[in-house]
């Protein structure tokens, strides 16, 4: 849930974001527009402040969950007895992230994370399928080359070899 690069408030340093969020809890959005321009040099609107005020707590929870997942992955990676590769560590981090969302009863975040995991699984399956098709294609090419080499070594192409090569070329 990375903010758009043109979102002034959401791309400010975390410390400044925290101060703005605290300010918004005390004053109206209209009043905050002037105060934020004066104190932080950020020109914004009441609508943008409203969006920021609802976004900020969720962004902090996500960041805390991400930090937790990263720490868990580091801890597991430093334990060689577990024999976890990068993909398995990433999966563990994702599961930890989902558990954190459940713990905080954030069903929207949990569902989004699950959808993301399913999308990743679908992409991995598509990649495997593509790799398999590529391997099959490469095997067919290798077989055709092998038949050509056999034909060359025998001194020419007999009708059976020509037919075999033509059949394999049709498969390509």
ABEGO torsion letter per residue (X at the ends): XBBBAABAAAABBAAAAAAAAAAAAABBAAAAAAAAAAAAGBBBBAAAAAAAAAAAAAAAAAAAAAAAAAAAAAAAAABAAAGBBAAAAAAAAAAAAAAAAAAAGBAAAAAAAAAAAAAAAAAAAAAAAAAAAAAAAAAAAAAAAAAAAAAAAAGEBBAAAAAAAAAAAAAX
